[in-house]
């Protein structure tokens, strides 16, 4: 049965080409393209024109929204966690870790819906149900394969049930005015798939409004492109912050995201080449990337700061195997704030609180925000 649309909001200035916060259609449950349709798309020639047409698919321009069962209305301060959960493959460990952290607002990247590599789960909904929370979810990519080479090896010939992958906001607080922000019509994952992946879509953010004290604040979960250079990341940041300003002019804002601040370009490099490149760079460049990433100057120009809401230095990338040491880990994950007081920033190990098993290739980051 087709789900009913919950609400329709006016579209803000800005086109899909340039980004723009699109308060478009919201639905209780997205209807993914059929397996046969996705297989046909995979077999097609990867032309730019075809991808641009597919990027206008409704599922790439809507948000799945479910309110909290008993929504909280406001608070004087909120504890926020951002996490690139790397597909959220390890649900039991994820739920145990989040129970130990107890965030008021959870900003998430790389969340799977109906992917074989994450056991066909709706990972966002599972996290929200466990947290007695609501959520906003937007699709970053329609996945036409089971994933990268490791994913494909792990699942064998299993087909994705839905093939959706994206970003989310999860909170027991009332989330209003959900918005989708797409950065550009990048076709790199369609025309030049990395590690055999072929995808429709591109990097994006989801945003929403919640009450903090007597004010409405904007929160956003963002994922910038990993296979590009610092100039492209800065361009995406400019699009994001222009859209945020159009969405909520002069409002207090907290952005949490995987900004992929490697300080170099990964475009065209395989995993081994990336690791070699990282080892060639000074270690403190990887953990202190601000001087090498112009996106921070873009953020400063838009009135955002990052010093009070992030742990200075300290990598947020983590080895895939718990206990494995590495001197070539990057600080990729960041909060940006405007008009908020930030306290107690932390890097939280993305490991099971009891077993220590790794849950993702990114650590969580956490901060408490309030009105100044």
N, C-alpha and C positions, 0 to 999 in steps of 0.2 A: 504494500500500500504506500502511495506517495505521501511523504510527511508534509504536514501543513507548514506554511511559512509563518514564523512568529511575528515578524514586523519588517517594515520597509522604512529606511531612513533616507533623507536627502543626500545626494552625492556632493561632496565638497569639490571646490575648484581643483583642477589638475587632471590630467589624462592618464590612462594606463601607461602610455609611452614614457611619461615623465615621473610616474609614481602617483602620488596623491592619496590621501586617506579616503578610502571608498567605503562609506557606511552603506553597504549594499544589502542584499537579501541575507537574512539569517534563517537557519533551519534547525530543527531538532536532530536531524540525521541526514547526512549527505548521501546521495545516491551515486556510487562510484560507476565509472564506465564498466561495461561487461568485460569478462576475460577475453572474449572473442574480439571485442573492439580494441582492447589494449594490444592484443597480439597482432591485429591488422596495422595498428599505428607503428608497432615495432618493425614490421616488415617494410614500411614505406621508405622512400628516399627521404633523406633528412635535409630538405630544403628550408631556407629561411622563411619563405612565404608560407609554407605549410605550418611551421611552428607558430608563426604569428597568428594564424587563424585558429590553431588549437588553443593558444593562450587565452582566447576569448571564451573558452568553454565556461558554462555557468559554475561548475565545481571549483574552478580556479578563481572565481570572483565572488564567492559567497563564504560565509562563516557558519560553522556549526556551533550553536550556543545552547547551553542548558544552565538554568539558574540553580543556585544552591538550594537544597531542600528546605533549609531554615536560614535564609540569608541574613548575615550580620549587616548592620546599616553603616556604622562608623566606628572609628577608634581614634585615640589621640596619637598613636604611633603604630606602625606595622613593621613586622619583620619580613623581609623579602628575600627569596632565594632565586637566583638564575642558575639554570643547568642545561647544558647541551647533554642530553641523556643518551646520545649515540644509539638511536632507534628504540631505547627503553626495552632492551632484550630481556633483562633480568627483573621481572616484575616483583617477585617476592622480596628480593633484596632491596629494590627501589622503595617499596612501600615501607619496609622496616627502617631504612635510612631516613625517609621523610618523616616517619613517626618520631624518630629521635630528634629531628631538627624542628618540627612543628612550625613551618612558615605560615604567615598570614596570607601571603601572596606568592605564588609559585609561577615563575616565568620559564618557559620550556622551549627548547629547540630540538630538532631531530626526533620528533615523535611519530611513530608508525601507527597506521590504521590498516588492518588487513594485509600485513606483510608476512610472508613465510618465515623470514629471519627472526621475527619477534612473535612467532607462534600465532599469527593471524589475529592478534588481540587489537582491540581499540584501546591503545595504551593511555590516551588522554582520559577517556571515560573511566578506565579502571583506577587511575590515580585519583580522579575527582570523587568517585564513589567511596573509595577508602578514606579520603580526607573529609567526607561529608561536605563537599564543595561543589560549586558550579564551575563552568569552564567556557572559554572561547577558543575555537580551533580553526586555523586556516591552512589550506593546502599549499605547500611550497612546491612540491613535485608530484605528478602522477608517475609512479615508477613502472617502467615497462619491462624490467627484469627483476630478479630477486635481490639485486644490489651489486656490490663490488665483488671482486674475485673470491674473497673469503666468505661472503654471504652465500654466493652461489655454490661454493663447495660444501658449506654447512647444511644447506637445505636440499641438496641433490636436485631432483626434478620437480620439486613441489612448486606449484603456481601460487602467486599472490591472490588472495581472495578479493581484495579491494585495491591494493597498490597505491595507497596514499601516505604522504610523508609531509610533516609540516611543523608549525610552531603553535604554542598555546599559552593561555593564561588560566591558571586554576586558583580558585579562592573561595572561602566560605563567605566573603563579603559580596554585597550586591555589585555586580559588574554591569554597567550601562554603556550605551553608545558604542558597541563593538565596531571596530573598523579594521579594514585590511589595507595594507600599504605594500604595493609592489614597486620594486626599484627600477626595473628596466625590462626590455624584451631580450635578455641575454639568451642566446641559443647554444651556449657552449656544451651543455649536457645533452643536447639533441644532435648536434652536428659533429661534435668531437667528444663522444662519451668517454669518461675516465674509467679505467679498469673494467671496460665492457658494459658499464651502466648506460642506459638510454632513458632519458626522462623528458617529460613535458613540464615546463614551468620555469621558475627562477626564484632568486632570493627575495625575501619579503619579511614583513613584520605584522604582528597583530597588536592592536591597541584597545584599551577600554578605559572607562572612567570609574573611579570609586570615591567614596567620601572619606576624607581624613579631617577629623575635627569638623569644622563648619565649611570646609572648602572641598571642591571637587578637584581631584588630581588625576593626571593621566599616567597610566602604566603601559609599557610596551615590551614585547619580547621580539628580539631581532636576530637575524642570522645573515651576515654578510658573506659574499662569495669567497670560497677558499681557493679556487683555481684561477686567481687573477693577481694583479699587482696592487701596490699601495695607492696609486692614483685612482684605480677603479674603486677601491674600497672608500676612498674619500668622496668620490662622486656619489656612491650609494648612500653614504652618510648625509651628504647635502640633500639628496632627495628625501630621505627619511625625516630630517629635521624640518625641512620646508613643509612636509605633509603634516607633521605633528603641530606645527604652528598654525596651519590652516584648520586643523581639527579642533584645537583648543588654544586660541591665542592667549598668551601671557599666563596660562595655567601652570601650576607646579607640575613637574614631570619627573618620572623615574623610568629610565630605559635600562633593561638588562639584556645583554646579548653576547653571542659568539661573534666577535668582530674580526676574527681570523688575522690578527695582527702579527703575522710572521716576520714582517719587515722586508720580505722579498717576494718574488713571483713564483707560484707553484705551477703556473700554466704550462702544460706539456711535460711536466716532470712526473716520473713514477715514484712509488714510495721510497725506493732505495736512493734515487737521486735527490729527493727532498731531504732525507736524513744526511746525505753527504753534504748538501748545501748548508744545513743547519750546523754541522760540525765545523764547517769552515768559518763561521761567524763567531765573534766574541760572545761568550755565554751571557754577559749582562745585556747585550743587545736583544736577545730573545726574551729575557725577563723584564727588560725596561725599554719597550719599543716606542715610547711616545715620540722621541725626536725623529724617528724614521718613518712614522705613519702620519701623513697629513690629515687624516680624518680627525685627529684630535684638535688641530687648528680649526677645522670646520666646526667642530662641536663648540669650541671656545667662542667663535664668532656668533654662534646662535645662542650664546648665553649659558652653556652647559659647563659643568666642571666634573672632575673625576678624582681629584686628590683625596677628598674626605670620605668617599664611598667605596674605595678599593684599597686592598692591602698593597703597600709599596713593594715593587718587585714581586718575586714569587711566581713561579710558573703555575698556570691553571691547566695546561695539558698534562696528562699523566700517562705512564706506561700502561700498556694493555694488560700486563701481568703484574699482579700485586707483588710488591717487594723488588721488582726489577728496577735497577738504577739507570739513570740516563742523565747526561750533562747537556743534552740538546732538546730541552723542553721549552715551549713558548708560553708567554702570557697572552692568551687569546680571548679571555672572557672578562667583561667589564660592565660596571654600572656607570651611567651618566645621569646627573641630576641637574635640575633647574628649579630654584625657588623652594628647596627642601633642605632641612637639616639632616645630615647623615651621621650615624654613629655606629661603632662596633662592627666595622667591616671584617669579614673573615673569608678565608679559603677553606672550604669544608671537604675533606677527602671523600671522593665518590667510591666508597668501599662499604661493604656490609658492616654494620656496627658490631657484630659478634665475630663472624668468620674472617673479616678482612678482605673478602673476595672483591675484585675490581668490578664495578658496575658500569663504567663508561671510560672513554679515553679523555674525558674532561672532568676536572673537579667541579664541585658546586661553588658558587660565590654567594655570600649573604651580607645583608646590611639592614639596619633599622633606620627608618625615615620618619620624620615628623615635620610639622610646620615650624618655621623658625620663630 
